[in-house]
Amino acid sequence: MISSVKAAESCHSVAEANLANSSSNDSKVVSSQLKMRLLWIVLGLRSSLFLFVLMIGFWTHSLSLLASSGDMFSDMVAISLTLGATALAQSPATKMATFGYRRIEILVALLNGLGILAISVLTTWEAIGQFQEPDPIRGLPMLITAGVSLVFNSIIIRLLHDESSHDLNLKGAFLRILADATGSISVILAALGIYYFNWLWADAMASLLVATFLCISAIPLVMDSLRILLEFAPHSIDITAIEAALHSFPEVCQVKKLNVWTITSDQIALNAHLGVKLMTTEERGQLLNQLQTYLIQEFGIYELTLQLTAFQERDRNEP
């Protein structure tokens, strides 16, 4: 039993050392700085665009523009929360918060997604009323405003595109802007219909399209956030492949327990209880190092806790 505890402690300390080396890598620091800088730029652009679209929306009586401005306001709130969460996430771990505060970013991402869904439902409700009693709308100012919005959104999409696949909060911002840009195209088409053909219903139709795009962008964000908060195994990790890899070591007789979960978007944790052949303390230490190095190199998992116990034949039928 003492050997088992020492083995687990030995492996965990080695994993912590590797994780510390990885975390001290300059690219991690630059990535955090880049994220903050991108979010500040996006917040500035969205704030300017929000004020512009809101004023024109009231002036033209365009529901689709007002819906877009509401989406932009929620973006501003979400980005502000994300900036605060990102800053707090850099705080060191404590005795109470042993993993630090990085999961606050995931909670903000979930709230962001739920906020998008709420705006989608509200916009749909207002659009249905607009179909029944359409208001007179100024088509040309609406067209110009949607065009300006599309230009702003295209700039933001270009800024966020490369980094959005590596961070859940940036992914949320990217999806929202992408949906808004698609919505801007639908507003442009609606404005053309109103300006040339007096199709007042086109504004409500554009609003429904905006709501649809928002909903489509929000669902994956909410699901990904829930998967992390519920500690599901990440999409990128094949549990069966990890179990097979552990069994491939001749000294490993049984994988008694295997848990893999996501702490944050870029931090995966694993703990496992392995039944191994009888061996000396030195041999066990070598096996621990081999297992830990393999899991880091092949699966990119740095937060590791492995417990090794002597395998006995009666253990084979244990669940």
JOLINNOR-V9938 format. One record per backbone hydrogen bond with DSSP energy under -1.0 kcal/mol. NH is the residue of the N-H (numbers start at 1). CO is the residue of the C=O. If there is no record, write none. Layout:
# JOLINNOR-V9938
NH|CO ; NH|CO
This chain:
# JOLINNOR-V9938
5|1 ; 6|2 ; 7|3 ; 8|4 ; 9|5 ; 10|6 ; 11|7 ; 12|8 ; 13|9 ; 14|10 ; 15|11 ; 16|12 ; 17|13 ; 18|14 ; 19|15 ; 20|16 ; 21|17 ; 22|18 ; 23|19 ; 24|20 ; 25|22 ; 28|25 ; 29|25 ; 30|26 ; 31|27 ; 32|28 ; 33|29 ; 34|30 ; 35|31 ; 36|32 ; 37|33 ; 38|34 ; 39|35 ; 40|36 ; 41|37 ; 42|38 ; 43|39 ; 44|40 ; 45|41 ; 46|42 ; 47|43 ; 48|44 ; 49|45 ; 50|46 ; 51|47 ; 52|48 ; 53|49 ; 54|50 ; 55|51 ; 56|52 ; 57|53 ; 58|54 ; 59|55 ; 60|56 ; 61|57 ; 62|57 ; 66|62 ; 67|63 ; 68|64 ; 69|65 ; 70|66 ; 71|67 ; 72|68 ; 73|69 ; 74|70 ; 75|71 ; 76|72 ; 77|73 ; 78|74 ; 79|75 ; 80|76 ; 81|77 ; 82|78 ; 83|79 ; 84|80 ; 85|81 ; 86|82 ; 87|83 ; 88|84 ; 89|85 ; 91|88 ; 94|97 ; 100|97 ; 104|101 ; 105|102 ; 107|103 ; 108|104 ; 109|105 ; 110|106 ; 111|107 ; 112|108 ; 113|109 ; 114|110 ; 115|111 ; 116|112 ; 117|113 ; 118|114 ; 119|115 ; 120|116 ; 121|117 ; 122|118 ; 123|119 ; 124|120 ; 125|121 ; 126|122 ; 127|123 ; 128|124 ; 129|125 ; 130|126 ; 131|127 ; 132|128 ; 133|129 ; 142|138 ; 143|139 ; 144|140 ; 145|141 ; 146|142 ; 147|143 ; 148|144 ; 149|145 ; 150|146 ; 151|147 ; 152|148 ; 153|149 ; 154|150 ; 155|151 ; 156|152 ; 157|153 ; 158|154 ; 159|155 ; 160|156 ; 161|157 ; 164|160 ; 166|163 ; 171|167 ; 172|168 ; 173|169 ; 174|170 ; 175|171 ; 176|172 ; 177|173 ; 178|174 ; 179|175 ; 180|176 ; 181|177 ; 182|178 ; 183|179 ; 184|180 ; 185|181 ; 186|182 ; 187|183 ; 188|184 ; 189|185 ; 190|186 ; 191|187 ; 192|188 ; 193|189 ; 194|190 ; 195|191 ; 196|192 ; 197|193 ; 198|194 ; 199|193 ; 200|198 ; 202|199 ; 203|200 ; 205|201 ; 206|202 ; 207|203 ; 208|204 ; 209|205 ; 210|206 ; 211|207 ; 212|208 ; 213|209 ; 214|210 ; 215|211 ; 216|212 ; 217|213 ; 218|214 ; 219|215 ; 222|218 ; 223|219 ; 224|220 ; 225|221 ; 226|222 ; 227|223 ; 228|224 ; 229|225 ; 230|226 ; 231|228 ; 232|227 ; 237|234 ; 242|238 ; 243|239 ; 244|240 ; 245|241 ; 246|242 ; 247|243 ; 248|244 ; 249|246 ; 252|249 ; 253|275 ; 254|275 ; 256|273 ; 257|273 ; 259|271 ; 261|269 ; 263|267 ; 264|267 ; 267|264 ; 269|261 ; 270|303 ; 271|259 ; 272|305 ; 273|257 ; 274|307 ; 275|254 ; 276|309 ; 277|251 ; 284|280 ; 285|281 ; 286|282 ; 287|283 ; 288|284 ; 289|285 ; 290|286 ; 291|287 ; 292|288 ; 293|289 ; 294|290 ; 295|291 ; 296|292 ; 297|293 ; 298|294 ; 299|295 ; 300|296 ; 301|295 ; 303|268 ; 304|302 ; 305|270 ; 307|272 ; 309|274 ; 311|276 ; 315|312 ; 316|313 ; 318|315
